[in-house]
């Protein structure tokens, strides 16, 4: 069992995310950070922690006005009771360039269990960064299945009314797991 004030997982921020730059398209990199929220141990057998962290997501360049790009990263959440996931809905989670140009940024989650026959939840649909996991998403624990693979998907696209600047775009999304109970 991990201490409730310790971060559950944190992906390292790459030293140099400038893998692509130029007039032909955009390079987008999403830094994913997940952190623990409130977890109170009721009994020694109850636990919740991230067994693995999300790796940074590098999206393919967007080279057309209506183009889009998507990518994913997975992490394993170990749990012996139900938890709720929430996300950062601030502009920090929206892909932006150093010059302030922003891309339409959407997220969704997928799970290796559905919450009925295996620990997990129903997969979510893409929603805008500012409404992602709002309200919180409940992960249902199924006895005998004490982990769930959580896959975070991100989709970036340019606004149809404008052509975005070329260059590097980045965002940081924080996923927080909070203990709900058995």
Residue pairs with C-beta under 8 A, 6 or more apart in sequence:
1 41
1 44
1 46
1 47
1 49
2 8
2 36
2 39
2 47
2 49
4 36
4 38
4 39
4 40
5 36
6 36
7 35
7 36
8 34
8 35
8 36
8 48
8 49
8 50
8 177
9 33
9 34
9 35
9 50
9 52
9 53
9 54
9 75
10 33
10 34
10 35
10 53
11 31
11 32
11 33
11 34
11 53
11 54
11 55
11 56
11 73
12 56
13 31
13 56
14 29
14 31
14 56
17 27
17 29
17 56
17 58
17 168
17 170
18 27
18 168
19 27
19 29
19 58
20 26
20 27
20 61
20 168
21 27
21 166
21 167
21 168
22 166
23 166
24 61
24 63
24 166
25 61
25 62
25 63
25 67
25 166
26 61
26 62
26 63
26 97
26 103
26 156
26 158
26 164
26 165
26 166
26 167
26 168
26 169
27 58
27 59
27 61
27 167
27 168
27 169
28 58
28 59
28 61
28 62
28 69
28 95
28 103
28 156
28 168
28 169
28 170
29 56
29 57
29 58
29 59
29 168
29 169
29 170
30 56
30 57
30 58
30 59
30 71
30 95
30 154
30 170
30 171
30 172
30 173
31 56
31 170
31 171
31 172
31 173
32 53
32 54
32 55
32 56
32 57
32 73
32 152
32 172
32 173
32 175
33 54
33 172
33 173
33 174
33 175
34 50
34 53
34 54
34 75
34 174
34 175
34 176
34 177
35 174
35 175
35 176
36 48
36 49
36 50
36 176
36 177
37 86
37 176
37 177
37 178
37 179
38 178
38 179
39 48
39 178
39 179
40 179
41 47
42 181
42 182
45 80
46 80
46 81
46 179
46 182
47 78
47 79
47 80
48 77
48 78
48 79
48 80
48 81
48 83
48 177
48 179
49 77
49 78
50 75
50 76
50 77
50 78
50 177
51 75
51 76
51 77
51 78
51 147
52 74
52 75
52 76
53 75
54 73
54 74
54 75
54 152
54 175
55 73
56 73
57 71
57 72
57 73
57 152
57 154
58 71
59 69
59 70
59 71
59 154
59 156
60 69
60 71
61 69
62 68
62 69
62 103
62 156
62 157
62 158
62 164
65 158
65 160
65 163
66 157
66 158
66 160
67 157
67 158
68 155
68 156
68 157
68 158
69 155
69 156
69 157
70 153
70 154
70 155
70 156
71 153
71 154
72 110
72 151
72 152
72 153
72 154
73 151
73 152
74 149
74 150
74 151
74 152
75 149
75 150
75 152
76 147
76 148
76 149
76 150
77 83
77 139
77 147
77 148
77 150
77 177
78 146
78 147
79 119
79 139
79 141
79 146
79 147
79 148
79 177
80 141
80 146
80 182
81 141
81 179
81 180
81 181
81 182
82 138
82 139
82 140
82 141
82 180
82 181
82 182
83 138
83 139
83 141
83 177
83 178
83 179
83 180
84 136
84 137
84 138
84 139
84 177
84 178
84 180
85 109
85 133
85 136
85 137
85 139
85 150
85 175
85 176
85 177
85 178
86 133
86 134
86 136
86 137
86 175
86 176
86 178
87 93
87 107
87 132
87 133
87 134
87 173
87 174
87 175
87 176
88 172
88 173
88 174
89 129
89 130
89 131
89 132
89 133
89 134
90 130
91 102
92 171
92 172
92 174
93 105
93 107
93 129
93 130
93 132
93 171
93 172
93 173
93 174
94 102
94 103
94 105
94 129
94 130
94 171
95 102
95 103
95 105
95 156
95 169
95 170
95 171
96 102
96 103
96 169
96 170
96 171
97 164
97 165
97 167
97 168
97 169
98 167
98 168
99 165
99 167
101 164
101 165
101 167
101 169
102 164
103 156
103 157
103 158
103 159
103 164
103 169
104 128
104 156
104 157
104 158
104 159
105 128
105 129
105 154
105 155
105 156
105 171
106 126
106 127
106 128
106 129
106 132
106 154
106 155
106 156
107 126
107 127
107 129
107 132
107 133
107 152
107 153
107 154
107 155
107 173
108 123
108 124
108 125
108 126
108 127
108 132
108 152
108 153
108 155
109 121
109 123
109 124
109 133
109 137
109 150
109 151
109 152
109 153
110 123
110 124
110 150
110 151
110 153
111 120
111 121
111 122
111 123
111 139
111 148
111 149
111 150
111 151
112 118
112 120
112 148
112 149
113 119
113 120
113 121
113 142
113 145
113 148
114 120
114 121
114 122
115 121
115 122
115 138
115 139
115 140
115 142
116 140
116 142
117 142
118 142
118 145
118 148
119 139
119 140
119 141
119 142
119 145
119 146
119 147
119 148
120 139
120 140
120 148
121 137
121 138
121 139
121 140
124 133
124 137
126 153
126 155
129 171
129 173
132 173
133 175
136 178
138 180
139 148
139 150
139 177
141 182
150 175
152 173
152 175
154 171
154 173
156 169
158 164
